[in-house]
Amino acid sequence: MRSFVNPLFAVILAGVLAACSSTPTEQDTSATDTSGMDSQTGTTQPVERPESTRPDTSSVPLTADNFHNHPSNYDGTTDTRVIYFAFDSNTVPAAAFETLRAHATYLKNNANAKLRLEGHADERGTREYNVALSERRAQAVQKFLRVQGVSSSQLEVVSYGEEKPAAFGHSEMDWAKNRRVELNYVSGRP
């Protein structure tokens, strides 16, 4: 009897584990680039990519749903001063990583530069909720920059909630443009 139970248990366990597994979606994998993974420390290092290896994004439609993570919003330099976010999210979009790394490099090389991170939200939700959400967005950008080595003395977080919209309409695209963190240099502008 014992020899029959063990294989049966193994088959049931394998079936349960297979049912629980999932295949990562493009969105799940877009935020993780392990090509710079250091196998000794388990940490990820920034990966420099030549211009020619960037994927062609001209055929990717710009919609309200993908506005926050659309490559056309980010040029990978300090010229980009706005980071957009998904609805009700404070997760820094993967498309903004290269741009934020450029700001981090600039700040690390210019100790006199100071950056104000101004968090914003769209008009949906209560004022209190939107102030808290926009603060979490600004803090997420701050954390990204701190992980890149930027001094906390160079960063300031401000939360405006829905009070300073970039777009004044009431469409999904207008709301997408209002969910943002603006990077404003208060000294030492690039």
LUMFI-523528 format. One record per residue (C-alpha): residue number from 1; x, y, z. Coordinates in steps of 0.2 Angstrom, whole numbers, always signed. Each point is the difference from the previous one (the first is absolute). Layout:
+------+-------+-------+-------+
: roti :     X :     Y :     Z :
+------+-------+-------+-------+
:  NUM :     X :     Y :     Z :
...
+------+-------+-------+-------+
//
This chain:
+------+-------+-------+-------+
: roti :     X :     Y :     Z :
+------+-------+-------+-------+
:    1 :    +0 :    +0 :    +0 :
:    2 :   +14 :   +12 :    +5 :
:    3 :    +8 :    -1 :   -18 :
:    4 :   -16 :    +4 :    -8 :
:    5 :    -3 :   +16 :   +11 :
:    6 :   +17 :    +8 :    -3 :
:    7 :    -2 :    +1 :   -19 :
:    8 :   -18 :    +5 :    +1 :
:    9 :    +5 :   +14 :   +12 :
:   10 :   +14 :    +6 :   -12 :
:   11 :   -12 :    +0 :   -14 :
:   12 :   -13 :   +10 :    +9 :
:   13 :   +14 :   +12 :    +7 :
:   14 :    +6 :    +3 :   -18 :
:   15 :   -17 :    +3 :    -7 :
:   16 :    -3 :   +13 :   +14 :
:   17 :   +17 :    +9 :    -3 :
:   18 :    -3 :    +0 :   -19 :
:   19 :   -17 :    +8 :    +3 :
:   20 :    +7 :   +14 :   +11 :
:   21 :   +14 :    +4 :   -13 :
:   22 :    -2 :   +14 :   -12 :
:   23 :    +9 :    +7 :   -15 :
:   24 :    +6 :   +18 :    +3 :
:   25 :    -8 :   +13 :   -11 :
:   26 :    +9 :   +13 :   -10 :
:   27 :    -4 :   +13 :   +13 :
:   28 :    +7 :   -11 :   +14 :
:   29 :   +16 :    -3 :    -9 :
:   30 :    +2 :   +18 :    -7 :
:   31 :    +6 :    +7 :   +17 :
:   32 :   +13 :   -13 :    +3 :
:   33 :   +16 :    -1 :   -10 :
:   34 :   +11 :   -13 :    +7 :
:   35 :   +14 :    +2 :   -14 :
:   36 :   +10 :   +10 :   +12 :
:   37 :    -2 :   -12 :   +15 :
:   38 :   +15 :    -3 :   +10 :
:   39 :    +0 :   -19 :    +4 :
:   40 :   +12 :    +3 :   +15 :
:   41 :   -11 :   +13 :    +9 :
:   42 :   -17 :    -3 :    -8 :
:   43 :    -1 :   +19 :    -3 :
:   44 :    -5 :    +8 :   -17 :
:   45 :   +12 :   +12 :    -8 :
:   46 :    -6 :   +13 :   -13 :
:   47 :    +2 :    -6 :   -17 :
:   48 :    +6 :   +12 :   -13 :
:   49 :    -9 :    -3 :   -17 :
:   50 :    +7 :    +8 :   -16 :
:   51 :   -13 :   +10 :    -9 :
:   52 :    -1 :   -13 :   -14 :
:   53 :    -6 :   -14 :   +12 :
:   54 :   -15 :   +10 :    +6 :
:   55 :   -16 :    -8 :    -7 :
:   56 :   -10 :    +9 :   -13 :
:   57 :   -15 :    +7 :    +9 :
:   58 :    -7 :   +10 :   -14 :
:   59 :   -14 :   -13 :    -3 :
:   60 :    -5 :    +0 :   +19 :
:   61 :   -16 :    +9 :    +1 :
:   62 :    -2 :   +14 :   +13 :
:   63 :   -15 :    -3 :   +10 :
:   64 :    -6 :    +5 :   +17 :
:   65 :    +3 :   -17 :    +7 :
:   66 :   +18 :    -1 :    -5 :
:   67 :    +4 :   +19 :    +1 :
:   68 :   +10 :    -1 :   +16 :
:   69 :   +12 :   -14 :    -7 :
:   70 :    +1 :    +6 :   -18 :
:   71 :   +18 :    +2 :    -7 :
:   72 :    -5 :   +17 :    -9 :
:   73 :    -1 :    +8 :   +17 :
:   74 :   +18 :    -3 :    +5 :
:   75 :   +16 :    +3 :    -9 :
:   76 :   +12 :    -7 :   +12 :
:   77 :    +8 :   +17 :    +4 :
:   78 :    -3 :   +14 :   +13 :
:   79 :   -10 :    +9 :   -13 :
:   80 :   -15 :   -10 :    +5 :
:   81 :    -7 :    +8 :   +16 :
:   82 :   -17 :   -10 :    +2 :
:   83 :    -3 :   -18 :    +6 :
:   84 :   -17 :    -6 :    -3 :
:   85 :    -9 :   -13 :   +10 :
:   86 :   -14 :   -13 :    -3 :
:   87 :   -17 :    +3 :    +8 :
:   88 :    +0 :    -2 :   +19 :
:   89 :   +19 :    -5 :    -1 :
:   90 :   +16 :    +6 :    +7 :
:   91 :   +11 :   -13 :    -9 :
:   92 :   +13 :    +9 :   -10 :
:   93 :    -3 :    -6 :   -19 :
:   94 :   +14 :   -10 :    -8 :
:   95 :    +1 :   +12 :   -14 :
:   96 :    +6 :   +14 :   +11 :
:   97 :   +15 :   -10 :    +8 :
:   98 :   +13 :    +7 :   -13 :
:   99 :    -6 :   +18 :    +2 :
:  100 :    +0 :    -2 :   +19 :
:  101 :   +18 :    -7 :    -1 :
:  102 :    +5 :   +15 :   -10 :
:  103 :    -6 :   +12 :   +13 :
:  104 :    +8 :   -11 :   +14 :
:  105 :   +17 :    +1 :    -9 :
:  106 :    -2 :   +19 :    -2 :
:  107 :    -4 :    +2 :   +18 :
:  108 :   +14 :   -11 :    +6 :
:  109 :   +13 :   +10 :   -11 :
:  110 :    -7 :   +17 :    +6 :
:  111 :    -1 :    +0 :   +19 :
:  112 :    -7 :   +18 :    -1 :
:  113 :   -15 :    -5 :   -10 :
:  114 :   -17 :    -2 :    +9 :
:  115 :   -15 :    -8 :    -7 :
:  116 :   -18 :    +2 :    +6 :
:  117 :   -12 :   -15 :    -4 :
:  118 :   -17 :    +7 :    -2 :
:  119 :   -14 :   -14 :    +1 :
:  120 :   -17 :    +2 :    -9 :
:  121 :   -16 :   -10 :    -2 :
:  122 :   -15 :    +1 :   -11 :
:  123 :   -16 :    +7 :    +7 :
:  124 :    -8 :   -17 :    +4 :
:  125 :    +0 :    -4 :   +18 :
:  126 :    -1 :   +11 :   +16 :
:  127 :   +12 :   +14 :    +2 :
:  128 :    +8 :    -9 :   +15 :
:  129 :    +2 :   -16 :   -10 :
:  130 :    +8 :    +9 :   -15 :
:  131 :   +12 :   +10 :   +11 :
:  132 :    +6 :   -16 :    +8 :
:  133 :    +1 :    -9 :   -17 :
:  134 :   +10 :   +14 :    -8 :
:  135 :   +11 :    +0 :   +15 :
:  136 :    +3 :   -19 :    -2 :
:  137 :    +4 :    +3 :   -18 :
:  138 :   +13 :   +13 :    +4 :
:  139 :    +7 :   -11 :   +13 :
:  140 :    +2 :   -14 :   -12 :
:  141 :   +10 :   +11 :   -12 :
:  142 :   +10 :    +6 :   +15 :
:  143 :    +4 :   -18 :    +5 :
:  144 :    +5 :    -5 :   -18 :
:  145 :   +12 :   +15 :    +0 :
:  146 :    +7 :    -5 :   +17 :
:  147 :    +3 :   -18 :    -5 :
:  148 :   +10 :    +7 :   -14 :
:  149 :   +11 :    +9 :   +12 :
:  150 :    -8 :   +18 :    +1 :
:  151 :    +2 :    +9 :   +17 :
:  152 :   -16 :    +2 :   +10 :
:  153 :    +6 :   +18 :    +3 :
:  154 :    -2 :    +4 :   -19 :
:  155 :   -18 :    -6 :    -1 :
:  156 :   -16 :    +8 :    +6 :
:  157 :   -18 :    -8 :    -1 :
:  158 :   -15 :   +11 :    -2 :
:  159 :   -18 :    -7 :    -2 :
:  160 :   -13 :   +10 :   -10 :
:  161 :   -14 :   -13 :    -2 :
:  162 :   -12 :    +6 :   -13 :
:  163 :    +3 :   +18 :    +3 :
:  164 :   +11 :    +4 :   -15 :
:  165 :    -6 :   -10 :   -15 :
:  166 :   +10 :    +0 :   -16 :
:  167 :   -15 :    -3 :   -10 :
:  168 :   -17 :    +7 :    +4 :
:  169 :   -12 :   -12 :    -9 :
:  170 :    -9 :   -15 :    +7 :
:  171 :    +5 :   -13 :   -12 :
:  172 :   +11 :   -16 :    +3 :
:  173 :   +14 :    +8 :    -9 :
:  174 :    -1 :   +17 :   +10 :
:  175 :    +0 :   -10 :   +16 :
:  176 :   +15 :   -10 :    -6 :
:  177 :    +9 :   +16 :    -3 :
:  178 :    -4 :    +6 :   +18 :
:  179 :    +7 :   -16 :    +9 :
:  180 :   +18 :    +6 :    +1 :
:  181 :   +16 :    +5 :    +9 :
:  182 :    +8 :   +15 :    -6 :
:  183 :   +19 :    +2 :    +2 :
:  184 :    +4 :   +18 :    +3 :
:  185 :   +18 :    +5 :    +4 :
:  186 :    +0 :   +14 :   +13 :
:  187 :   +19 :    +2 :    -2 :
:  188 :   +14 :    -6 :   -11 :
:  189 :   -11 :    -3 :   -16 :
:  190 :    +7 :   -12 :   -13 :
+------+-------+-------+-------+
//
